[in-house]
Amino acid sequence: MALLTLSLAATGIAPADTPILGLAYQPYVGHWSARPDNPYAPGDFHVPAFNSYVGGIDVEHPARLLWAATQTLRLTFDEAGRLQDVSAEGSLAFQPEALRGQDAIAWSHTKTRFFEDRTPQTVSGVDHAASVYRQLDVLRQAAGGAPLTLATYGTGFQAGYWRQVDGRDSVALPFWTDRRLLELRPGETTPYQRRETTDVVFLFPPMAVHVRPAPERIRVETAGTPGQDLRVVAIHQALFEPANPTDPEARLNPGFFAGDANAQIALAAAEINAQAGRRLLTIKLGVDNIQVAGTLVNDRMRFAILSALAQAQVANARFPGTVTHLILTNEYAQPWSGPDGQPSPTEQITSMLKYARAQMAPGAAFAGLDLRLGARGHRFRLADPNANDPARARFGREVAALLAESDCVMENLYPSPEAVEAASQNGQWSVYFDPEQGELGHKWRQLERTIRTLAGERSIEIMIGEIGHPTDGIAFNLPGYVEDGAPIRPDTAFAAIADRLDTAGAQLDDGGLAIARRYFNPALASAFVREAVTWSRTTGVQIHLFEAFDEPWKSSPNLPKDERAARRALLGRSGPYGAESNYGLFGYSGVSELRPLPLRPAEIAPGSQLAPQLPDGMHWNGAFEGQFFLKLPDLDFAALAHSFTTTAP
């Protein structure tokens, strides 16, 4: 270990800090429904929404409410009962201090809307068994006191959370809101009042780090004539305006902390660390590939970066050092042969890295935050400015420029089809992990040489961003796998699976699944994890096992109507039999179920045929009532985590 560290330091390569058990982490753990009864898309199966794992939503108990959102609508009617006027007011407060010291229940309370057939029911409060906080706490408990590091992929903001109102761009995010509807009629001294909890979209200035309340900006959009056919078209709930940080009313833009479940990872991890009194969870906060018109250089990507910085600042204020890195994009940098003058994908990342660093510069909004900046890719090791291929040579120059703005890089490294084939035959992974001849060692040394050459004197921390093997399904590294309609090579495992496809029945027969399971099964996945951890400890390289939890949403059972496209989906890595959903070390027994408890069947089952085997005594349940379990029972997760430390579990 010492020799490796010395050699890396001498070459300008900064090794990772002494490695600990690392996991790639996305929080979308619920399974597809068993019936195609999606009320939002009739005939489709449904999966829990990405924002449904958000907790701290308890409108009835403001003292433990992360978000306090209100809306009041006043409807004035004339003597004939015709609508004469509409006005609105609202408020929104982000209250991270409300959940400080609170337990998992407070962090997991949320709201949902069940359906009876396609009829929406009154919003209900639920205690979410798979909230972000509980997911992180499951990992904490499973590690038995050993530290973990998690590499994430998003900030909660997605490109679709955007709206233009009156020619002005705004970030548009939904919140569970305490809404009051007041009806004022002639001769009545007290208005009739209705109160409900519902989801309301709030608007935020996208490029303002600090804002101040501006309740006068709320606007009611109507159509028709007062006293005749007046009706409400929309309530534009814009309540903030940009502010100088020295303004007494200034606060961080609340939109930075909303959106889908990723927005709560840093906050929940910091709370877990604070309550433990030590850093058990370290977060490398990721920002997704947010493209607009084919480029990352846009205000939506900038807003996502600002969101990550704000989340890190609040988390680290709660417990210092919870968030250490900011990682932009995933597998976006690659050789590119587009026209000169048009920024390539790698150049786009570099531009956004410069933007992120500028926000942490002295005097800037996030001065002193000092996160390590970098990007996650899968082609960095191929960068060579002296290559004969013009695209690869250009990529080499572009990666050198990217490294000049970076403190770290992550490379995703998976075994080749040849390594998978060998493992399927002998049950072990020496073709991939052998210290001298293994694929991984070769790829890692190639990456080291590339970074050393291109970084010059700059010290770059290098890590493996993803490394893993699925427990089931058709994966991209199945021998012979192709996609997008490419010709299938005969005499391969993929060709044999394709021959067992029943397109008319929209299914793969048992024989086809059996072929896939020779290559992707729990036994091979367990062996892979053990050897990956041993390799990380031996080399001192920080890895991030892909991944913490299964992500069932990635393998969609909803097929295209076109028969040819449906066939491609059935054989694809993200289709009903795809392995993309089955890389997790942990699973969750919650299934998307939009019916309230009294209307549910006695037994619930997931729609996917690749759902993992549940432990004895555990049953499938609704999305909010499931349980977590270790999918690989022959793995001792605590022992793996403690193997990086000197402390026994």
C-alpha positions in Angstrom: 0.0 0.0 0.0 2.8 2.4 0.9 4.7 1.7 -2.2 1.6 2.3 -4.3 0.9 5.6 -2.6 4.5 6.8 -3.1 4.5 5.8 -6.8 1.2 7.7 -7.4 2.4 10.8 -5.6 5.6 10.8 -7.6 3.6 10.8 -10.8 1.2 13.6 -10.0 -1.7 11.2 -9.4 -3.4 11.7 -6.0 -4.7 8.4 -4.7 -8.1 8.4 -3.0 -8.0 8.8 0.8 -7.5 5.4 2.4 -10.5 3.6 0.8 -13.6 2.6 2.7 -16.6 0.7 1.4 -18.1 2.7 -1.4 -21.5 2.4 -3.0 -23.2 4.0 -5.9 -26.6 5.2 -4.7 -29.9 6.1 -6.2 -33.0 6.2 -4.0 -35.7 4.8 -6.3 -36.4 1.4 -4.8 -40.1 0.6 -5.3 -41.3 -2.1 -7.7 -43.6 -2.0 -10.7 -47.3 -2.7 -10.2 -48.6 -6.1 -11.0 -51.5 -4.7 -13.1 -51.5 -2.2 -16.0 -53.8 0.1 -14.1 -51.9 3.4 -14.1 -54.5 6.1 -13.8 -52.2 8.7 -15.3 -51.5 6.4 -18.4 -54.3 3.9 -18.8 -53.0 0.5 -19.9 -49.5 1.0 -18.5 -47.9 -0.4 -15.3 -46.8 2.1 -12.8 -43.8 2.6 -10.5 -43.5 4.9 -7.5 -42.8 8.5 -8.5 -39.2 9.7 -7.9 -40.4 12.4 -5.5 -42.5 9.9 -3.4 -39.5 9.0 -1.2 -39.2 12.5 0.1 -40.0 12.8 3.8 -40.5 15.5 6.5 -43.9 16.4 5.0 -46.3 16.7 7.9 -48.7 19.5 7.3 -50.6 18.8 10.5 -47.5 19.1 12.7 -45.6 22.3 11.6 -43.0 21.8 14.3 -41.5 18.8 12.3 -42.3 20.1 8.8 -39.3 20.4 6.5 -41.5 22.4 4.1 -44.3 24.7 5.1 -46.3 25.5 2.0 -49.6 27.4 2.0 -52.0 28.7 -0.6 -55.2 30.7 0.0 -57.7 31.3 -2.8 -60.5 33.9 -2.4 -63.4 33.5 -4.7 -65.9 36.4 -4.7 -69.4 35.7 -6.1 -72.2 38.1 -7.0 -75.9 37.7 -5.9 -76.6 35.4 -8.8 -73.8 33.1 -7.8 -71.5 34.0 -10.6 -67.8 34.3 -10.1 -66.8 38.0 -9.9 -63.2 38.0 -8.7 -60.3 35.7 -7.7 -57.3 36.5 -5.6 -54.6 34.4 -4.1 -51.8 34.5 -1.6 -49.3 31.9 -0.4 -46.1 31.2 1.5 -43.3 28.7 1.5 -40.6 28.1 4.1 -37.7 25.6 4.0 -37.1 24.6 7.6 -34.1 22.2 7.9 -33.8 23.0 11.6 -37.3 21.5 12.2 -35.9 17.9 11.6 -32.8 18.3 13.7 -32.7 15.7 16.3 -35.9 14.1 15.0 -36.3 10.3 14.5 -36.9 8.3 11.3 -40.6 8.7 11.6 -40.4 12.5 11.3 -38.0 12.2 8.4 -40.3 9.7 6.7 -43.7 11.2 7.0 -45.1 12.2 3.6 -48.3 12.6 1.7 -49.8 10.5 -1.2 -52.9 10.3 -3.2 -54.5 6.9 -3.7 -57.0 6.0 -6.4 -60.2 4.0 -6.6 -60.1 2.9 -10.2 -59.2 6.2 -11.9 -60.8 8.4 -9.3 -58.3 10.2 -7.1 -59.0 10.0 -3.3 -58.3 12.6 -0.6 -54.6 13.0 0.1 -53.4 10.7 2.9 -50.5 10.9 5.3 -48.2 7.9 5.3 -45.1 6.8 7.2 -42.8 5.8 4.3 -40.8 2.7 5.1 -38.5 3.5 2.1 -37.9 7.2 2.7 -34.4 8.5 1.8 -33.6 8.8 5.5 -34.6 5.2 6.1 -32.6 4.0 3.1 -29.5 5.6 4.4 -30.2 4.4 7.9 -30.5 0.8 6.7 -27.0 1.2 5.2 -25.7 2.6 8.4 -27.1 -0.2 10.5 -25.9 -2.9 8.0 -22.4 -1.5 8.2 -22.3 -2.1 11.9 -20.5 1.2 12.7 -18.0 1.1 9.8 -18.0 4.2 7.6 -19.4 4.2 4.1 -19.1 6.6 1.1 -21.9 7.0 -1.3 -21.6 8.4 -4.9 -24.9 9.8 -6.0 -26.3 11.0 -9.4 -28.7 13.9 -9.0 -29.8 16.8 -6.9 -33.6 16.4 -7.1 -33.9 18.8 -10.0 -34.7 17.4 -13.5 -34.9 19.3 -16.8 -38.7 19.1 -16.9 -39.0 21.1 -13.7 -39.0 24.3 -15.8 -41.7 26.7 -16.9 -42.0 30.0 -18.7 -44.5 32.5 -17.4 -44.9 35.9 -19.0 -41.7 35.4 -20.9 -39.7 34.7 -17.8 -38.0 31.3 -17.1 -38.8 29.8 -13.7 -37.9 26.6 -11.9 -41.3 24.9 -11.3 -41.4 22.4 -8.4 -44.4 20.7 -6.7 -45.0 20.8 -3.0 -47.6 19.3 -0.7 -49.5 22.4 0.3 -52.0 23.4 2.9 -54.6 25.0 0.7 -57.6 27.1 1.9 -60.4 28.0 -0.5 -62.6 30.9 0.7 -65.9 31.7 -1.0 -67.3 35.2 -0.4 -71.0 35.8 -1.2 -73.1 38.9 -0.8 -74.8 39.2 2.6 -72.5 36.7 4.3 -70.1 38.1 6.9 -68.0 35.0 7.1 -66.7 33.3 4.0 -67.4 29.6 3.4 -64.0 27.8 3.9 -62.7 24.6 2.5 -59.3 23.2 3.5 -57.3 20.5 1.8 -53.8 19.2 1.4 -52.9 19.1 -2.3 -49.9 19.4 -4.6 -49.2 22.9 -5.8 -46.4 24.0 -8.2 -44.2 26.8 -6.9 -42.0 29.0 -9.1 -38.5 30.1 -8.3 -36.0 32.4 -10.0 -33.5 29.9 -11.6 -30.2 31.8 -11.3 -30.7 33.5 -8.0 -28.6 31.9 -5.2 -30.3 34.1 -2.6 -33.9 35.2 -2.7 -36.3 37.2 -0.5 -40.0 36.7 -0.1 -42.1 38.6 -2.6 -45.7 37.5 -2.0 -47.0 40.2 -4.4 -45.5 38.2 -7.3 -48.2 35.6 -7.1 -50.6 35.9 -10.1 -54.0 34.5 -10.8 -54.5 33.7 -14.5 -58.1 33.8 -15.5 -60.2 33.6 -18.7 -63.7 34.9 -19.4 -65.7 37.9 -18.1 -66.3 38.6 -14.4 -70.0 38.0 -13.5 -70.5 35.9 -16.7 -68.0 33.1 -17.4 -65.0 33.9 -15.4 -62.8 30.9 -14.6 -59.4 30.2 -13.2 -56.8 29.0 -15.7 -53.8 28.8 -13.4 -52.3 30.1 -10.1 -48.7 31.2 -10.8 -47.3 30.6 -7.3 -44.2 32.8 -7.6 -43.3 34.1 -4.1 -39.6 35.0 -4.3 -37.4 37.4 -6.0 -33.5 37.6 -6.3 -31.8 39.2 -3.3 -28.4 40.3 -2.2 -27.1 37.9 0.5 -26.8 40.9 2.9 -30.5 41.6 2.7 -32.0 40.8 6.2 -34.7 38.7 4.5 -32.3 36.8 2.2 -32.2 33.1 2.3 -30.9 30.3 0.0 -33.3 29.7 -2.9 -35.8 27.1 -1.5 -35.9 25.5 -4.9 -32.4 24.1 -4.4 -33.8 21.6 -1.8 -36.9 20.4 -3.6 -37.8 18.0 -6.5 -37.2 14.3 -6.4 -35.7 12.2 -3.6 -32.1 13.0 -4.5 -32.6 16.4 -2.9 -32.8 14.9 0.6 -29.7 12.6 0.5 -27.1 15.1 1.8 -29.5 16.5 4.5 -30.5 13.1 5.7 -26.9 11.8 5.7 -25.8 14.8 7.8 -28.5 14.2 10.3 -27.5 10.6 10.7 -23.9 11.7 11.2 -24.9 14.3 13.7 -26.9 12.0 15.8 -24.1 9.4 15.7 -21.6 12.0 16.6 -19.2 10.9 13.9 -19.1 10.7 10.1 -20.6 7.3 9.2 -21.8 8.4 5.7 -19.7 10.5 3.3 -21.5 11.8 0.2 -20.0 12.4 -3.2 -22.8 14.5 -4.6 -23.6 13.9 -8.3 -25.2 16.2 -10.9 -27.1 14.5 -13.7 -26.6 15.1 -17.5 -29.1 17.9 -17.8 -29.2 18.8 -21.5 -31.1 21.4 -23.3 -30.9 21.5 -27.1 -28.1 18.9 -27.0 -25.8 20.7 -24.6 -25.1 20.9 -20.9 -24.2 24.6 -21.1 -27.6 25.9 -20.0 -29.4 27.5 -17.1 -31.0 24.2 -16.0 -27.7 22.5 -15.6 -26.4 25.6 -13.7 -29.4 25.4 -11.4 -28.7 21.8 -10.7 -25.1 22.7 -9.8 -26.2 25.5 -7.5 -28.7 23.0 -5.9 -25.8 20.6 -5.2 -23.7 23.3 -3.7 -26.6 24.6 -1.5 -27.4 21.1 -0.3 -23.7 20.5 0.6 -23.5 23.8 2.4 -26.6 23.0 4.6 -25.5 19.4 5.2 -22.0 20.3 6.1 -23.3 23.0 8.5 -25.2 20.3 10.3 -22.2 17.9 10.3 -18.9 19.0 8.8 -17.5 16.8 6.1 -20.7 15.0 5.2 -20.4 16.1 1.5 -16.8 16.0 0.2 -17.1 15.9 -3.7 -19.2 17.4 -6.5 -19.3 15.0 -9.5 -20.7 16.4 -12.7 -22.4 14.0 -15.2 -22.3 10.3 -15.7 -20.7 8.7 -18.8 -21.2 11.9 -20.8 -17.5 12.6 -21.8 -16.6 10.6 -24.9 -14.7 10.9 -28.2 -16.7 13.1 -30.5 -16.4 13.9 -34.2 -18.9 16.8 -34.4 -18.3 20.0 -36.3 -15.6 22.4 -35.2 -16.9 25.4 -33.3 -19.6 23.3 -31.6 -18.6 22.3 -28.0 -18.2 18.6 -27.6 -19.7 16.7 -24.6 -16.3 16.8 -22.8 -15.9 20.6 -23.4 -19.4 21.1 -22.1 -18.5 19.3 -18.8 -15.4 21.5 -18.6 -17.4 24.6 -19.0 -19.7 23.5 -16.2 -16.8 22.6 -13.9 -15.5 26.1 -14.3 -19.0 27.4 -13.4 -19.1 25.2 -10.3 -15.6 26.3 -9.1 -16.4 29.9 -9.6 -19.3 29.6 -7.1 -16.9 28.4 -4.4 -14.3 31.1 -5.1 -13.5 33.8 -2.5 -16.3 36.3 -2.3 -18.7 34.0 -4.2 -22.0 32.6 -2.9 -20.5 29.3 -1.7 -17.0 30.5 -0.7 -15.3 28.2 1.7 -17.3 25.1 0.8 -14.3 23.7 -1.0 -15.7 20.5 -2.5 -13.5 18.4 -4.7 -14.7 18.8 -8.3 -14.7 16.2 -11.0 -16.6 14.1 -13.5 -17.7 10.5 -13.8 -17.1 8.8 -17.2 -16.3 5.4 -18.8 -13.9 6.5 -21.6 -11.3 8.6 -19.8 -8.7 5.9 -20.1 -9.0 6.0 -23.9 -8.0 9.7 -24.1 -4.8 10.1 -26.2 -3.9 13.4 -27.9 -1.4 11.6 -30.0 -3.8 9.0 -31.4 -4.1 8.5 -35.1 -7.9 8.6 -34.9 -8.8 12.3 -35.0 -11.8 11.9 -32.7 -9.7 10.1 -30.1 -6.9 12.7 -30.4 -9.4 15.5 -29.9 -10.8 13.7 -26.9 -7.3 13.5 -25.4 -6.9 17.3 -25.7 -10.3 17.8 -24.3 -9.7 15.6 -21.3 -6.5 17.4 -20.6 -8.5 20.7 -20.4 -11.1 19.0 -18.2 -8.4 17.8 -15.8 -7.1 21.4 -15.5 -10.4 22.3 -13.9 -10.8 19.1 -11.8 -9.6 17.7 -8.5 -10.8 14.1 -9.3 -12.2 11.8 -11.9 -14.3 8.7 -11.6 -14.2 5.9 -14.2 -16.9 3.3 -14.4 -15.3 -0.1 -15.0 -17.3 -3.3 -15.7 -16.1 -6.7 -16.8 -16.1 -7.5 -20.5 -18.3 -10.3 -22.0 -15.2 -12.5 -22.1 -14.7 -12.1 -18.3 -18.4 -12.7 -17.7 -18.2 -15.9 -19.9 -15.2 -17.1 -17.9 -16.9 -16.4 -14.5 -20.0 -18.3 -15.7 -17.9 -21.4 -16.3 -15.9 -21.5 -13.2 -17.7 -19.4 -10.6 -14.9 -17.0 -9.9 -13.5 -13.8 -11.4 -9.8 -14.2 -11.8 -10.0 -13.1 -15.4 -11.2 -9.7 -14.2 -9.5 -9.3 -10.8 -6.1 -11.1 -11.1 -3.5 -8.7 -9.8 -1.1 -9.1 -12.7 -3.1 -10.4 -15.7 -6.7 -9.3 -14.8 -8.8 -7.0 -17.0 -9.4 -4.5 -14.2 -5.7 -4.1 -13.4 -5.0 -3.5 -17.1 -7.8 -0.9 -17.3 -6.7 0.8 -14.1 -3.1 1.0 -15.2 -4.2 2.4 -18.5 -6.3 5.0 -16.7 -3.4 5.9 -14.4 -1.0 6.5 -17.4 -3.6 8.6 -19.2 -4.3 10.8 -16.2 -0.6 11.1 -15.4 0.2 12.2 -18.9 -2.7 14.6 -19.4 -2.8 16.2 -15.9 0.9 17.2 -15.9 1.8 18.6 -12.5 -1.8 18.8 -11.3 -2.7 16.3 -8.6 -5.8 14.4 -9.5 -7.7 11.9 -7.3 -8.8 8.9 -9.3 -11.6 6.5 -8.3 -13.8 3.8 -9.8 -17.2 5.4 -10.0 -19.1 2.1 -10.7 -18.2 -1.5 -10.5 -20.6 -4.4 -10.2 -22.5 -7.4 -11.5 -26.3 -7.9 -11.6 -28.1 -10.7 -9.9 -30.6 -11.4 -12.7 -31.6 -10.3 -16.2 -30.0 -9.4 -19.5 -27.0 -7.1 -19.1 -25.0 -5.1 -21.5 -22.0 -7.3 -21.0 -23.8 -10.6 -21.8 -21.7 -12.4 -24.5 -23.1 -11.3 -27.9 -25.3 -8.5 -26.6 -26.3 -5.8 -29.0 -29.0 -3.2 -29.0 -30.7 -0.6 -31.2 -31.6 -3.2 -33.8 -27.9 -4.2 -34.6 -27.4 -7.6 -36.1 -27.2 -10.4 -33.5 -24.1 -12.5 -33.8 -24.9 -16.2 -34.0 -23.6 -18.8 -31.6 -23.6 -16.4 -28.7 -25.6 -16.4 -25.4 -27.6 -13.4 -26.6 -28.5 -15.1 -29.8 -29.7 -18.2 -27.9 -31.9 -15.9 -25.7 -33.3 -14.1 -28.7 -34.3 -17.5 -30.2 -36.5 -18.1 -27.1 -38.4 -14.9 -27.4 -42.1 -15.1 -27.8 -43.0 -11.8 -29.4 -46.6 -12.5 -29.8 -46.9 -13.3 -26.1 -44.6 -10.5 -25.2 -42.4 -12.7 -23.0 -39.2 -14.6 -22.8 -39.7 -18.3 -22.0 -38.1 -20.1 -19.1 -35.3 -21.4 -21.2 -34.3 -18.0 -22.3 -34.2 -16.7 -18.7 -32.2 -19.8 -17.7 -29.6 -18.8 -20.3 -29.3 -15.3 -18.9 -29.1 -16.6 -15.4 -26.0 -18.7 -16.2 -24.2 -15.3 -16.4 -26.1 -13.1 -14.0 -27.1 -14.7 -10.7 -26.7 -14.1 -7.0 -23.8 -16.5 -6.6 -21.7 -14.7 -9.3 -22.7 -11.3 -7.9 -21.6 -12.3 -4.4 -18.2 -13.6 -5.7 -17.8 -10.4 -7.7 -18.4 -8.1 -4.7 -16.0 -10.0 -2.5 -13.2 -9.9 -5.1 -13.9 -6.2 -5.8 -13.6 -5.3 -2.1 -10.4 -7.4 -1.8 -8.9 -5.6 -4.9 -9.8 -2.2 -3.4 -8.2 -2.9 -0.1 -5.1 -4.4 -1.8 -4.5 -1.6 -4.2 -5.8 1.4 -2.1 -8.2 2.4 -4.9 -11.5 3.8 -3.8 -14.3 1.9 -5.6 -18.1 2.4 -5.5 -20.0 -0.9 -5.8 -22.9 -0.6 -8.2 -25.1 -0.3 -6.4 -26.6 0.1 -2.9 -30.2 -0.8 -3.8 -32.0 -2.3 -6.7 -33.7 0.3 -9.0 -36.7 -1.6 -10.4 -37.9 1.5 -12.4 -35.0 0.9 -14.8 -36.6 -2.2 -16.3 -39.9 -1.1 -17.7 -42.7 -3.6 -18.4 -44.4 -1.0 -20.6 -43.7 -2.1 -24.2 -43.9 0.0 -27.4 -46.8 -0.6 -29.6 -44.6 -1.3 -32.6 -43.8 -5.0 -32.8 -40.2 -4.6 -33.9 -39.6 -2.0 -31.1 -41.3 -4.3 -28.6 -38.9 -7.1 -29.5 -35.9 -4.8 -29.0 -37.3 -3.8 -25.6 -37.9 -7.4 -24.5 -34.3 -8.2 -25.3 -32.9 -4.9 -23.9 -31.0 -4.3 -20.7 -33.7 -1.8 -19.7 -36.7 -3.9 -20.7 -38.9 -6.2 -18.7 -36.0 -8.8 -18.6 -33.2 -6.2 -18.3 -30.6 -6.4 -15.7 -30.4 -2.6 -15.1 -32.8 -2.9 -12.2 -30.9 -5.8 -10.5 -27.4 -4.6 -9.5 -28.4 -3.7 -5.9 -26.8 -5.3 -2.8 -30.1 -4.6 -1.0 -33.7 -4.9 -2.2 -37.0 -3.5 -1.0 -40.3 -5.4 -0.8 -42.5 -2.4 -1.6 -44.7 -2.6 -4.7 -46.4 0.4 -6.4 -50.0 0.1 -5.4 -52.3 3.1 -5.9 -55.3 1.6 -4.2 -55.9 2.4 -0.5 -55.5 -0.5 2.0 -59.2 -1.4 2.2 -59.3 -1.9 -1.6 -56.1 -3.9 -2.0 -56.0 -7.6 -2.7 -54.9 -9.9 0.2 -51.7 -10.6 -1.6 -49.5 -8.1 -3.5 -46.8 -9.1 -6.0 -44.5 -7.1 -8.2 -45.1 -6.9 -12.0 -41.6 -7.9 -12.9 -40.6 -11.5 -13.4 -37.1 -10.6 -12.2 -38.2 -9.5 -8.7 -35.7 -11.0 -6.2 -36.4 -13.9 -3.9 -37.6 -12.5 -0.5 -36.1 -13.8 2.7 -38.2 -16.3 4.7 -41.0 -14.7 6.5 -41.0 -11.5 4.4 -43.9 -10.6 2.1 -44.5 -8.2 -0.7 -46.4 -5.1 0.4 -47.5 -1.7 -0.7 -44.9 0.9 -1.8 -44.9 2.6 1.6 -45.0 -0.6 3.8 -42.1 -2.7 2.5 -39.0 -3.9 4.1 -35.3 -3.8 3.1 -33.3 -7.0 2.9 -29.8 -8.0 1.8 -30.2 -9.7 -1.6 -27.0 -11.7 -1.2 -27.4 -13.6 2.0 -24.0 -15.2 1.8 -22.4 -11.8 2.0 -21.6 -10.3 5.5 -22.1 -6.6 4.7 -20.8 -5.5 8.1 -17.6 -7.6 7.6 -17.1 -6.1 4.2 -17.4 -2.6 5.6 -15.1 -3.3 8.5 -12.5 -5.0 6.3 -11.3 -1.5 5.4 -10.8 -0.6 9.0 -8.9 -1.9 12.0 -12.0 -2.3 14.0 -13.8 -5.6 14.1 -17.6 -5.5 13.7 
